[in-house]
Amino acid sequence: MDQSILDILTLYTDMCLGFLIVLAVLIIYTLYSVINHAVAIYLDSEIPGPFAFPLIGNLFDVAFVKEEDRFAFHQNLRMKYGDIYRLYLGRKKIIYLHNYDLIREMLVEKKNIFGEKPGCYPVLSGHGIMFSNGKQFKIFKEIALSAIYKRGFKKDAMEAIMHDEVGQVIDYIKMTKGQGLTGFEAV
């Protein structure tokens, strides 16, 4: 055979071997992730909830519920699992509370444990008042409030603005004869 054909075959073989190695690594990583998530869900038996598939969780359960049936969907889960249950949206665990005493205990009595916001956007985590937690959030909040107060937005001024806005919403509801409003109509 000609040397150029051997070079081409060698290059082709090397490319195929490289592709197979990358494919094998991706398959092993995917299997590891699926098994790891399945074990985590299995071991998470403290909070009851419906069966969650690896990687997608309960997305199929939640995604196909019509907007008008969401309340009934959560009421059925409440009846089946109690006042506290969990759903997985992808790999993110969401805990639902349906009892005033549980909510109060979580937000007031155990605020140090549950007080931080979830890290939905890890890239933005810790940047600004919207994406910070704990001590950093308190510092940003104090700075923002002092800036608001310096501009003259004290409690009395804000209260008058809120009364005006609420009056406009009430007028709109009266105009639509109590049919309600969406966020787009209110603007």
C-alpha positions as CSV (number, residue, x, y, z in Angstrom):
1,M,0.0,0.0,0.0
2,D,1.0,3.5,-0.5
3,Q,2.4,5.5,2.5
4,S,-0.3,8.2,2.2
5,I,-3.1,5.7,2.5
6,L,-1.5,4.2,5.6
7,D,-1.2,7.7,7.1
8,I,-4.9,8.4,6.4
9,L,-5.9,5.1,7.9
10,T,-3.8,5.7,11.0
11,L,-5.3,9.2,11.4
12,Y,-8.8,7.8,10.9
13,T,-8.1,5.1,13.5
14,D,-6.8,7.6,16.0
15,M,-9.8,9.8,15.5
16,C,-12.2,6.9,16.1
17,L,-10.3,5.8,19.2
18,G,-10.4,9.4,20.5
19,F,-14.1,9.6,19.8
20,L,-14.7,6.2,21.6
21,I,-12.7,7.4,24.6
22,V,-14.8,10.6,24.9
23,L,-18.0,8.7,24.4
24,A,-17.0,6.2,27.1
25,V,-16.2,9.0,29.6
26,L,-19.5,10.6,28.9
27,I,-21.4,7.4,29.4
28,I,-19.6,6.6,32.6
29,Y,-20.2,10.2,33.9
30,T,-23.9,9.9,33.0
31,L,-24.3,6.6,34.7
32,Y,-22.5,7.9,37.8
33,S,-24.8,10.9,37.9
34,V,-27.9,8.8,37.4
35,I,-26.9,6.3,40.1
36,N,-25.8,9.0,42.5
37,H,-29.1,11.0,42.1
38,A,-31.1,7.8,42.5
39,V,-29.3,6.9,45.7
40,A,-29.8,10.4,47.0
41,I,-33.5,10.3,46.3
42,Y,-33.8,6.8,47.9
43,L,-32.0,7.9,51.0
44,D,-34.1,11.1,51.3
45,S,-36.9,9.3,53.0
46,E,-37.4,11.8,55.8
47,I,-39.7,14.0,53.7
48,P,-42.3,12.0,51.8
49,G,-43.2,12.7,48.2
50,P,-43.9,11.0,44.9
51,F,-41.3,8.9,43.1
52,A,-38.8,11.0,41.3
53,F,-36.9,9.8,38.3
54,P,-33.1,10.3,38.1
55,L,-32.0,13.6,36.5
56,I,-35.6,14.8,35.6
57,G,-37.2,14.2,39.0
58,N,-40.9,15.0,39.0
59,L,-40.8,17.2,35.9
60,F,-43.3,15.0,34.1
61,D,-45.7,15.1,37.0
62,V,-45.5,18.9,37.2
63,A,-45.1,19.8,33.6
64,F,-48.4,18.3,32.4
65,V,-50.6,19.9,35.0
66,K,-52.7,22.6,33.6
67,E,-52.5,26.0,35.3
68,E,-56.1,25.9,36.5
69,D,-55.5,22.4,38.0
70,R,-52.3,23.2,39.9
71,F,-54.1,23.9,43.1
72,A,-56.0,20.5,42.9
73,F,-52.7,18.8,42.1
74,H,-51.0,20.1,45.2
75,Q,-54.1,19.4,47.3
76,N,-54.0,15.8,46.1
77,L,-50.3,15.6,47.1
78,R,-51.1,17.1,50.4
79,M,-53.9,14.6,51.1
80,K,-51.5,11.7,50.1
81,Y,-48.3,12.8,51.8
82,G,-49.4,15.2,54.5
83,D,-48.7,18.9,55.2
84,I,-45.1,18.7,54.2
85,Y,-43.9,16.9,51.1
86,R,-41.1,17.2,48.5
87,L,-40.9,17.3,44.7
88,Y,-37.8,17.2,42.6
89,L,-37.7,19.6,39.6
90,G,-34.7,18.2,37.8
91,R,-32.1,17.6,40.5
92,K,-33.4,20.5,42.7
93,K,-35.4,19.4,45.7
94,I,-38.5,21.7,46.4
95,I,-40.2,21.3,49.8
96,Y,-43.8,22.3,50.1
97,L,-45.4,23.3,53.4
98,H,-49.2,23.4,53.8
99,N,-49.6,24.3,57.4
100,Y,-49.4,27.7,59.0
101,D,-47.5,26.4,62.1
102,L,-44.9,24.6,59.9
103,I,-44.4,27.8,57.8
104,R,-44.1,29.9,61.0
105,E,-41.6,27.5,62.5
106,M,-39.5,27.5,59.4
107,L,-39.5,31.2,58.8
108,V,-39.5,32.6,62.3
109,E,-38.3,30.0,64.9
110,K,-35.7,28.3,62.7
111,K,-34.8,31.2,60.4
112,N,-31.1,30.6,61.0
113,I,-31.4,27.2,59.3
114,F,-33.9,28.0,56.6
115,G,-33.3,31.8,56.2
116,E,-31.0,31.8,53.3
117,K,-32.2,32.0,49.7
118,P,-31.5,29.0,47.4
119,G,-28.6,29.4,45.1
120,C,-30.5,29.4,41.8
121,Y,-27.9,31.2,39.8
122,P,-24.4,30.1,41.0
123,V,-22.7,32.4,38.6
124,L,-24.4,35.4,40.2
125,S,-24.3,34.1,43.7
126,G,-23.1,36.7,46.2
127,H,-23.4,39.6,43.7
128,G,-25.8,42.3,44.7
129,I,-28.9,42.3,46.9
130,M,-30.9,39.9,44.8
131,F,-28.3,37.1,44.8
132,S,-26.6,37.3,48.2
133,N,-27.2,35.6,51.4
134,G,-26.5,35.8,55.1
135,K,-24.2,38.5,56.4
136,Q,-23.5,39.9,52.9
137,F,-27.3,40.3,52.3
138,K,-27.7,42.2,55.5
139,I,-24.9,44.6,54.5
140,F,-26.5,45.2,51.1
141,K,-29.9,45.6,52.7
142,E,-28.6,48.2,55.1
143,I,-26.9,50.2,52.3
144,A,-30.1,50.0,50.1
145,L,-32.4,51.1,53.0
146,S,-30.1,54.0,54.0
147,A,-30.1,55.2,50.3
148,I,-33.9,54.9,50.1
149,Y,-34.3,56.9,53.4
150,K,-31.8,59.6,52.3
151,R,-33.9,60.1,49.1
152,G,-37.0,60.9,51.2
153,F,-38.8,57.5,50.9
154,K,-39.6,57.2,54.6
155,K,-42.5,55.1,55.9
156,D,-45.2,57.8,55.4
157,A,-44.2,58.6,51.8
158,M,-44.2,55.0,50.9
159,E,-47.5,54.4,52.6
160,A,-49.1,57.2,50.5
161,I,-47.7,55.7,47.3
162,M,-49.0,52.2,48.2
163,H,-52.5,53.5,49.0
164,D,-52.6,55.2,45.6
165,E,-51.5,52.0,43.8
166,V,-54.0,49.9,45.8
167,G,-56.7,52.3,44.9
168,Q,-55.9,52.0,41.2
169,V,-56.0,48.2,41.4
170,I,-59.4,48.4,43.2
171,D,-60.7,50.7,40.5
172,Y,-59.5,48.3,37.8
173,I,-61.2,45.4,39.5
174,K,-64.4,47.3,39.7
175,M,-64.1,48.2,36.0
176,T,-63.7,44.6,35.0
177,K,-66.6,43.6,37.3
178,G,-64.5,41.4,39.6
179,Q,-63.1,39.1,36.8
180,G,-59.6,39.6,38.2
181,L,-56.5,40.7,36.4
182,T,-53.2,39.3,35.2
183,G,-49.8,40.9,35.7
184,F,-49.8,42.2,32.2
185,E,-53.1,44.0,32.5
186,A,-52.1,45.6,35.8
187,V,-49.2,47.4,34.2
